[in-house]
Amino acid sequence: MSQESGVRSQESGVRSQESGVRSQESGVRVYYFDYLRVLGAFAVIILHVNSKYWYLLDINSFDWQVINFYHGAVTRWAVPVYVMMSGALFLGRDVPLRRLYGKNILGIFTAFIFWSLIYSIAIYFKSGSAEEALTHFVNGHYHLWFLHMIIGLYMIVPFMKKVAESKFLTKYFLVLSLIFVFIIPSMIYLNKIFASEIWSFTNSFVNKFSPALISGYTGYFLIGYILNNIDISPKLTRFIYLGGIIGFMGAIFISEYLSIITNKPNQFFNMPLTITALLESTAIFLFCKKNFNRPYKFIRTLSKYTFGAYLVHPAVIFVIRKLGLDFSMTNTIIFVPVTAIFVFIISLIISGILNHIPVLNKYIV
């Protein structure tokens, strides 16, 4: 599932923002990262609780409208925000290549191997196909795509640090990212919907010279570093919040509009690499930075377990559905968040247990 979800950051991806939540310069814990990790993990679980039904329900029904609300605007900021935290943590300090590969990347890789194997075994018992299970193991379960992506970002940390250290390169990089990652792809997609006869030509033309280094999530990686290290003025803060509201509303209504005119669910403007997600995730990151800085042991504990909860939550959702706890049985407005809370709690409990098992707590959660 390409951009469907995700969650993770420092030390073994999302796992050791536990040490990463501290400023490497001052040793002072960055408390708002704890809140972002918890909120982000819960947002991803909401997404996965209801995403199946987003495709199945009638797009003209009230239930689909509710799910569209949860499926896009409420949840799609999570992956960008986790990438922003990673950027804030890695670009704000010197990380020797030996540590980067021997601890950070290795930690993500071992977690991927373990959990991909677990989900592949489940696929084998379900389908009886060794080939399908092997393919699933190599590609990873749908939520593990994030681990591939974050490893790629960690590999270019030395290059991105050079960008972050230069005001000119930072501005230049962000401009290119805004144009080629967020604006042009959206224009091309809309061109495909409304002027399909020239879409393939436009798409082919742009792809021939799209700068490779700024593709994907690198823009978010750099934005996280900027937002974490620069004091944003009140005027600019209000402007970013307004952008967040616009992004939130845009994700809902553009998705609904495109779904209706194409007569099938359309989630393009719900995806992380769109201008709506950029506006929303930037606003949420900044809001938490400015407002969620009180230290609570409970939040810190939840934050520690979110990576494991993220890794295990699809299995919890699967079991719940097998037990017949289907939110379509009742009011979707209430049942989606209630089910997500239930899944989140069970996933955190499992993660808490794994985090107290030697070796496993170091390599898989």
C-alpha positions in Angstrom: 0.0 0.0 0.0 2.1 2.8 -1.2 1.5 6.0 0.7 -1.3 4.6 2.9 0.0 5.1 6.2 3.0 4.9 8.5 4.6 5.9 11.6 8.2 6.1 12.8 11.3 8.1 13.6 14.7 8.2 15.5 16.8 5.4 17.0 15.1 2.5 15.4 12.9 4.7 13.4 10.0 5.9 15.4 11.2 3.6 18.2 13.9 5.6 19.8 12.8 9.0 19.6 13.1 8.0 23.2 16.6 9.2 23.1 15.8 11.4 20.1 13.2 13.3 21.9 16.1 15.0 23.7 17.9 17.9 22.1 21.3 16.5 21.3 22.8 19.9 21.9 21.4 20.7 25.4 20.1 17.4 26.7 16.7 19.0 27.4 13.9 16.7 26.5 11.6 17.9 23.7 8.3 17.0 25.2 6.1 17.9 22.3 7.6 15.0 20.3 6.0 12.6 22.8 2.6 14.1 22.2 3.1 14.0 18.4 4.2 10.4 18.5 1.1 9.4 20.5 -1.3 11.4 18.4 0.3 10.3 15.2 0.1 6.6 16.1 -3.5 7.0 17.0 -4.3 8.8 13.7 -2.8 5.9 11.7 -4.9 3.4 13.6 -8.0 5.4 12.9 -7.0 5.4 9.2 -6.6 1.6 9.1 -9.7 0.9 11.1 -11.9 2.5 8.5 -9.9 2.5 5.2 -11.3 -0.8 4.0 -14.9 0.6 4.1 -13.9 3.8 2.4 -13.6 1.8 -0.7 -16.6 -0.4 -0.2 -19.4 1.9 0.8 -21.6 4.0 -1.5 -19.9 7.4 -2.0 -23.3 9.0 -1.8 -24.1 7.6 1.6 -23.7 9.3 4.9 -21.5 6.6 6.3 -19.0 7.2 3.4 -19.0 10.9 4.2 -18.1 10.1 7.8 -15.4 7.7 6.7 -14.0 10.2 4.2 -13.7 12.7 7.1 -11.7 10.2 9.2 -9.9 8.6 6.2 -8.3 11.9 5.0 -8.3 15.1 7.0 -8.2 13.5 10.5 -5.4 11.1 9.8 -3.2 11.9 6.8 -0.9 14.3 8.6 0.6 11.5 10.7 3.3 10.2 8.3 4.6 13.7 7.4 4.8 14.7 11.0 6.8 11.6 11.9 9.2 12.4 9.0 9.4 16.0 10.3 10.4 14.7 13.8 13.1 12.5 12.2 14.4 15.5 10.3 14.4 17.6 13.5 16.4 15.0 15.3 18.9 13.9 12.7 19.6 17.2 11.0 20.1 19.0 14.3 23.2 17.0 15.3 26.2 15.2 14.0 25.6 11.5 13.5 28.6 9.4 12.5 28.0 7.0 9.7 28.9 4.0 11.9 26.2 5.0 14.3 23.7 5.8 11.6 24.0 2.4 9.9 25.0 0.4 12.9 22.2 1.5 15.2 19.5 3.6 13.5 19.2 1.9 10.1 20.0 -1.6 11.5 17.3 -1.1 14.2 14.7 -0.3 11.5 15.9 -3.2 9.3 15.7 -5.8 12.0 12.3 -4.6 13.0 11.1 -4.9 9.4 12.5 -8.4 9.0 10.9 -9.7 12.2 7.4 -8.2 11.6 7.4 -8.9 7.9 8.2 -12.5 8.7 5.3 -12.6 11.3 2.8 -11.2 8.8 4.1 -13.5 6.0 3.6 -16.6 8.1 0.0 -15.4 8.8 -0.5 -15.0 5.0 0.9 -18.5 4.4 -1.6 -20.1 6.8 -4.4 -18.0 5.3 -3.6 -18.7 1.6 -1.5 -21.8 1.7 0.8 -20.2 -1.0 4.5 -20.2 -0.2 5.1 -17.9 -3.1 2.5 -15.4 -1.9 4.0 -15.5 1.6 7.5 -15.0 0.3 6.4 -12.0 -1.9 4.6 -10.6 1.2 7.8 -11.0 3.2 10.0 -9.1 0.7 7.5 -6.3 0.2 6.3 -6.1 3.8 2.8 -5.8 5.2 0.9 -2.8 4.0 2.0 -0.6 6.9 5.7 -1.5 6.8 6.3 0.6 3.7 7.2 3.4 6.0 10.3 1.5 7.2 11.6 1.3 3.6 11.0 5.0 3.2 12.7 6.1 6.5 15.8 4.0 5.8 16.1 5.8 2.5 15.9 9.2 4.3 18.5 8.1 6.9 20.9 7.2 4.1 20.9 10.8 2.8 21.2 12.4 6.2 24.9 13.6 5.5 23.7 15.3 2.3 20.6 16.8 4.0 22.7 18.2 6.8 24.7 20.2 4.3 21.5 21.6 3.0 20.2 22.4 6.5 23.4 24.3 7.4 23.0 26.7 4.5 20.1 29.2 4.4 20.4 29.5 0.7 20.4 25.7 0.1 17.5 25.3 2.5 15.3 27.9 0.7 16.3 26.5 -2.7 15.6 22.9 -1.7 12.2 23.8 -0.2 11.2 25.8 -3.3 12.1 22.9 -5.6 10.3 20.5 -3.2 7.1 22.6 -3.2 7.1 22.9 -7.0 8.0 19.3 -8.0 6.6 17.3 -5.1 3.5 19.1 -4.1 2.3 21.5 -6.8 3.1 19.9 -10.2 1.9 16.4 -9.3 -1.4 17.8 -8.1 -1.8 19.8 -11.3 -0.9 16.8 -13.4 -3.4 14.7 -11.6 -6.2 17.3 -12.0 -5.2 17.5 -15.6 -5.7 13.7 -15.8 -9.2 14.1 -14.4 -10.4 17.1 -16.4 -8.3 17.0 -19.6 -7.2 13.4 -20.0 -6.2 13.8 -23.6 -3.1 15.7 -22.7 -2.4 14.1 -19.3 0.1 11.4 -20.6 2.1 14.1 -22.5 2.3 16.4 -19.5 3.2 13.6 -17.1 5.9 12.3 -19.4 7.4 15.7 -20.0 7.6 16.7 -16.3 9.0 13.3 -15.2 12.0 13.7 -17.6 13.5 16.5 -15.5 12.1 16.1 -12.0 15.0 16.5 -9.6 15.6 13.1 -7.9 17.0 14.4 -4.6 14.0 16.5 -3.7 11.5 13.7 -4.5 9.4 12.0 -1.9 9.5 13.0 1.8 12.8 14.9 1.9 10.9 18.2 2.0 9.1 17.1 5.2 12.5 16.0 6.6 13.9 19.5 6.2 10.7 21.3 7.3 10.8 19.4 10.6 14.3 20.6 11.3 13.3 24.2 10.4 10.2 24.3 12.5 12.0 22.7 15.5 14.9 25.1 15.4 13.5 28.4 14.3 11.3 30.7 16.4 8.2 31.3 14.3 6.7 34.8 14.7 3.1 35.1 15.9 2.1 36.5 12.5 3.6 33.6 10.6 2.2 31.2 13.1 -1.4 32.4 12.5 -0.7 32.2 8.7 0.4 28.6 9.1 -2.6 27.7 11.3 -4.9 29.2 8.6 -3.1 27.1 6.0 -3.7 24.0 8.2 -7.4 24.8 8.3 -7.5 25.2 4.5 -5.6 21.9 4.1 -8.0 20.1 6.5 -11.1 21.3 4.7 -9.5 20.8 1.3 -8.7 17.2 2.1 -12.4 16.6 2.9 -14.1 18.4 0.2 -11.7 17.9 -2.7 -11.7 14.2 -2.0 -15.5 14.1 -1.9 -15.8 16.2 -5.1 -13.4 14.1 -7.1 -15.0 10.9 -5.8 -18.4 12.1 -7.0 -17.4 13.2 -10.5 -15.3 10.0 -11.1 -18.0 7.9 -9.4 -15.5 6.0 -7.3 -13.5 6.8 -4.1 -10.7 9.2 -4.9 -8.1 9.8 -2.2 -5.4 11.6 -4.2 -5.7 14.8 -2.1 -5.8 12.7 1.1 -2.3 11.4 0.4 0.8 12.7 2.3 2.6 14.1 -0.7 -0.1 16.7 -1.5 -0.5 20.4 -0.7 -3.4 19.7 1.6 -1.3 17.3 3.7 1.6 19.7 3.7 -0.5 22.5 5.0 -2.2 20.4 7.7 0.9 18.6 9.0 3.0 21.8 9.2 0.2 23.4 11.2 -0.1 20.4 13.6 3.6 20.1 14.1 3.9 23.9 15.0 0.8 23.8 17.2 2.2 21.0 19.3 5.5 22.7 19.5 3.9 25.8 20.9 1.3 24.2 23.1 2.3 20.7 24.2 5.4 21.1 26.2 4.3 20.0 29.7 6.1 16.8 30.9 3.7 14.0 31.8 5.1 10.6 32.7 1.9 9.0 31.2 2.5 10.6 27.8 6.1 9.7 27.9 5.3 6.1 28.6 2.7 5.9 25.8 5.3 7.6 23.5 7.8 4.8 24.3 5.3 2.1 23.2 3.9 3.7 20.1 6.4 2.1 17.6 5.5 -1.4 18.8 1.8 -0.5 18.8 2.2 0.7 15.2 3.8 -2.5 14.1 1.3 -4.8 15.7 -2.0 -2.9 15.2 -3.0 -4.5 11.8 -3.0 -7.9 13.6 -5.2 -6.5 16.3 -7.6 -5.0 13.7 -7.7 -8.4 11.9 -8.7 -10.3 15.1 -11.4 -7.7 15.9 -12.9 -8.2 12.5 -12.7 -11.9 12.8 -14.7 -11.6 16.0 -17.4 -9.7 14.1 -16.8 -6.3 15.7 -17.6 -4.4 12.4 -18.2 -0.7 12.8 -20.8 -0.9 9.9 -23.0 -2.5 12.5 -23.7 0.8 14.1 -23.2 4.6 13.8 -19.9 5.3 12.1 -19.4 8.7 13.8 -19.1 6.9 17.1 -17.8 3.5 16.3 -14.8 4.5 14.2 -13.0 6.4 17.0 -14.3 3.9 19.7 -12.9 1.0 17.7 -9.6 2.9 17.1 -9.3 3.6 20.8 -9.8 -0.1 21.6 -7.3 -1.2 18.9 -4.8 1.4 20.2 -5.1 0.3 23.8 -4.6 -3.4 23.0 -1.7 -2.6 20.7 -0.1 -0.5 23.4 -0.4 -3.3 25.9 1.2 -5.8 23.5 4.0 -3.3 22.8 4.5 -2.7 26.5 5.0 -6.4 27.0 7.4 -6.7 24.1 9.3 -3.7 25.4 10.0 -5.5 28.6 11.4 -8.6 27.0 15.2 -8.5 26.7 16.6 -8.5 23.1 13.2 -8.1 21.6 12.9 -4.7 23.1 16.1 -3.7 21.4 15.5 -5.1 17.9 11.8 -5.3 17.1 10.0 -2.6 19.1 
